[in-house]
Amino acid sequence: MSDEPGIVLIVDDIETNRDLLARRLQRQGHRIVMAENGQQALALLKEQPVDLVLLDIMMPFMTGYEVLEHLKANPALSHIPVIMISALNDIDSVVRCVELGAEDYLFKPFNPTLLKARTEASLEKKRLRDRERAFLKELQIEQEKSERLLLNILPKPVADQLKQNPSTIAESFPEATVLFADIVGFTHLSAQKSPIEIVTLLNKIFSAFDQLADRHGLEKIKTIGDAYMVVGGLPMPNPNHAEAIAAMALDMQAAIDTFNQETGEAFIMRIGISTGPVVAGVIGTHKFTYDLWGDTVNMASRMESHGIAGRIQVTGSTYDRLHDKYVFEERGTIDVKGKGEMLTYWLKGKK
């Protein structure tokens, strides 16, 4: 058992009783604070950290039973052990105190050896509980940190599923809208800047895009160099996924314009969008990645790579979903790698 001193609150309406207890406990090395009634004790406990309470039962204004009830009903104070000290030596009083949450019970006149033993035992339990609470708090902080890190990698529904069942996660979505964006000429521009400057610029741009994705209820999939990929309609289905992606694309252009005005840069985005079925899932065992596959993904990538700087190119499937709500310009037929001739459109704005 530890001999580490504690802070002990003595609550008794009789001064001689308080002084007697205080002298004995001070000889054991404990720090003593005192209260002469229940109200004073409760007020003191709000301001003063305490490791143990020695509480008399028969007091005016507020009995020890009532003080004990208040202590155990208060989440901030309920962990403090309480030893009841009273001339009442009937079993009913002992049982009532235990039921109310008292740690122990001593009869007056108390035995000094028994007082020391009970006091040290209660303080040691308090120390162990304090260590346990500190450990659980630290564990909770670490779990929350791990949760935040996981959510930086995976969408929340997917992360929750992975925690419950770590087996392969893959799901087919009949319709989603995928966007690829690329900063035109960034490789050439980056050759003129230091690595820190490059990373700082990309971080600022992509952080703005992340905020837009959150605003529009979209899921960022990944960044590859100076390219940015985002999808609408998964992992939680959303019937307005195409509209959300279109709004995101237009906002990305505005965000780049704002960035250029603030920094003096001259970045231009090339954006491609396609709508259709996709397969989404988690790959990897140590470094998880949530990714998309399918022809829709490939077409969105082609729309970006076959596009023109400063413009948003979409497939016919996306145009069909949005032409009633957004303004488009027909680009005409282009030769798309792996697909042949395709009719595509430029997204201009919202109607």
DADA-V403687 format. One record per residue. N is the residue number from 1. PHI is phi as a letter, one per 30 degrees, with the letter a starting at -180 (none if undefined). OMEGA is omega in radians with two decimals (999 if undefined). Layout:
<<N PHI OMEGA> <N PHI OMEGA>>
//
This chain:
<<1 none -3.11> <2 d 3.05> <3 c -3.13> <4 d -3.11> <5 d 3.12> <6 b 3.07> <7 c -3.05> <8 c 3.07> <9 c 3.09> <10 c -3.13> <11 c -3.14> <12 a -3.11> <13 d -3.14> <14 c -3.02> <15 d -3.12> <16 d 3.09> <17 d 3.13> <18 d -3.11> <19 d -3.14> <20 d 3.11> <21 d -3.11> <22 d -3.11> <23 d -3.11> <24 d -3.10> <25 d 3.09> <26 d 3.09> <27 d 3.09> <28 d 3.09> <29 j -3.08> <30 d 3.04> <31 c -3.01> <32 c 2.92> <33 b -3.01> <34 b 3.05> <35 b -3.07> <36 c 3.05> <37 a -3.06> <38 d -3.13> <39 d 3.13> <40 d 3.14> <41 d -3.12> <42 d 3.10> <43 d -3.12> <44 d -3.10> <45 d 3.09> <46 d -3.07> <47 c -2.97> <48 c 3.04> <49 d -3.07> <50 b 3.14> <51 c -3.10> <52 a 3.08> <53 c 2.96> <54 c -2.89> <55 b 3.04> <56 d -3.12> <57 c -3.03> <58 d 3.11> <59 b 3.10> <60 d 3.08> <61 i -3.06> <62 a -3.10> <63 d 3.08> <64 d 3.08> <65 e -3.11> <66 d 3.10> <67 d 3.13> <68 d 3.11> <69 d 3.13> <70 d -3.13> <71 d -3.05> <72 d 3.11> <73 d -3.11> <74 c -3.11> <75 e -3.12> <76 d -3.07> <77 b -2.98> <78 d -3.12> <79 d -3.10> <80 d 3.12> <81 d -3.13> <82 b 3.01> <83 c 3.12> <84 d 3.09> <85 b -3.04> <86 a 3.04> <87 d 3.10> <88 d -3.07> <89 c 3.11> <90 d -3.06> <91 d -3.14> <92 d 3.13> <93 d 3.12> <94 d -3.12> <95 d -3.13> <96 d -3.14> <97 d 3.12> <98 d 3.13> <99 d 3.13> <100 d 3.06> <101 j 3.12> <102 d 3.11> <103 d -3.08> <104 a -3.08> <105 b 3.08> <106 b -3.14> <107 c 3.00> <108 d -0.16> <109 d -3.02> <110 d 3.06> <111 d -3.07> <112 e -3.14> <113 d 3.12> <114 d 3.11> <115 e -3.13> <116 d -3.10> <117 d -3.11> <118 d -3.14> <119 d -3.13> <120 d 3.13> <121 d -3.14> <122 d 3.13> <123 d 3.12> <124 d 3.07> <125 d 3.12> <126 d 3.13> <127 d 3.13> <128 d 3.12> <129 d 3.11> <130 d 3.11> <131 d 3.13> <132 d 3.12> <133 d 3.12> <134 d 3.12> <135 d 3.14> <136 d 3.10> <137 d 3.11> <138 d 3.12> <139 d 3.11> <140 d 3.13> <141 d 3.13> <142 d 3.11> <143 d 3.11> <144 d 3.10> <145 d 3.11> <146 d 3.12> <147 d 3.13> <148 d 3.12> <149 d 3.14> <150 d -3.12> <151 d 3.02> <152 d -3.10> <153 c -3.02> <154 b 2.99> <155 d -3.05> <156 e 3.13> <157 e 3.14> <158 d 3.11> <159 d 3.12> <160 d 3.13> <161 d -3.13> <162 d 3.13> <163 d -3.14> <164 d -3.09> <165 b -3.05> <166 d 3.11> <167 d -3.08> <168 e 3.11> <169 c 3.10> <170 b -3.09> <171 b 3.12> <172 c 3.10> <173 c -3.08> <174 d 3.13> <175 a 3.06> <176 a 3.10> <177 b -3.05> <178 c 3.12> <179 b 2.95> <180 c 3.08> <181 b -3.10> <182 b 3.08> <183 d -3.05> <184 d 3.07> <185 i -3.08> <186 d -3.14> <187 e 3.12> <188 d -3.13> <189 d -3.09> <190 d 3.12> <191 d -3.11> <192 c -3.07> <193 b 3.10> <194 d 3.11> <195 e -3.14> <196 d 3.12> <197 d -3.14> <198 d -3.11> <199 d 3.14> <200 d 3.13> <201 d -3.14> <202 d -3.14> <203 d -3.14> <204 d -3.14> <205 d -3.07> <206 d 3.06> <207 d 3.07> <208 d 3.11> <209 d 3.10> <210 e 3.12> <211 d 3.10> <212 d 3.12> <213 d 3.10> <214 d -3.11> <215 d -3.08> <216 c 3.10> <217 i -3.09> <218 c -3.12> <219 c 3.03> <220 d 3.14> <221 c -3.13> <222 a 2.94> <223 c 3.09> <224 b -3.06> <225 i 3.12> <226 c 3.10> <227 c -3.06> <228 b -3.11> <229 b -3.14> <230 b -3.09> <231 b 3.05> <232 c 3.10> <233 j 3.09> <234 a 0.02> <235 d 3.04> <236 c -3.11> <237 e 3.14> <238 b -3.08> <239 d -3.11> <240 c -3.05> <241 d -3.12> <242 d 3.11> <243 d -3.12> <244 d 3.12> <245 d 3.11> <246 d 3.11> <247 d 3.11> <248 d -3.12> <249 e -3.14> <250 d 3.12> <251 d 3.10> <252 d 3.09> <253 d 3.12> <254 d -3.14> <255 d 3.10> <256 d 3.09> <257 d 3.13> <258 d 3.13> <259 d 3.14> <260 d 3.13> <261 d -3.09> <262 d -3.03> <263 c -3.07> <264 i 3.09> <265 d -3.13> <266 b -3.12> <267 d 3.09> <268 b 3.14> <269 c 2.95> <270 c -2.99> <271 b 3.08> <272 b -3.08> <273 b 3.04> <274 b -3.13> <275 b 3.12> <276 l -3.10> <277 d 3.07> <278 b 2.97> <279 c -3.14> <280 b 3.12> <281 a -3.14> <282 c 3.07> <283 b -3.12> <284 j 3.11> <285 c -3.14> <286 c 3.08> <287 c -3.06> <288 d 3.04> <289 b 3.03> <290 c -3.01> <291 b -3.13> <292 b 3.07> <293 b 3.06> <294 k -3.09> <295 d 3.14> <296 d 3.12> <297 d 3.14> <298 d -3.12> <299 d 3.08> <300 d 3.10> <301 d 3.11> <302 d 3.12> <303 d 3.10> <304 d -3.05> <305 d 3.11> <306 c -3.08> <307 d -3.13> <308 b -3.12> <309 e 3.10> <310 i -3.08> <311 b -3.13> <312 c -3.12> <313 c -3.12> <314 b 3.08> <315 d 3.10> <316 d 3.14> <317 d 3.10> <318 d 3.10> <319 e -3.14> <320 e -3.13> <321 d -2.91> <322 c -2.95> <323 d 3.08> <324 d -3.03> <325 c -3.08> <326 b 3.13> <327 c 3.14> <328 b 2.99> <329 b 3.14> <330 d 3.10> <331 d -3.07> <332 j -3.09> <333 c 3.09> <334 b 3.11> <335 c -3.10> <336 c -3.12> <337 e 3.11> <338 i -3.10> <339 b -3.10> <340 i -3.10> <341 d 3.13> <342 b 3.05> <343 d -3.12> <344 b -3.04> <345 b 2.99> <346 c 3.03> <347 d -3.06> <348 c -3.08> <349 l -3.14> <350 c 3.12> <351 d 999>>
//
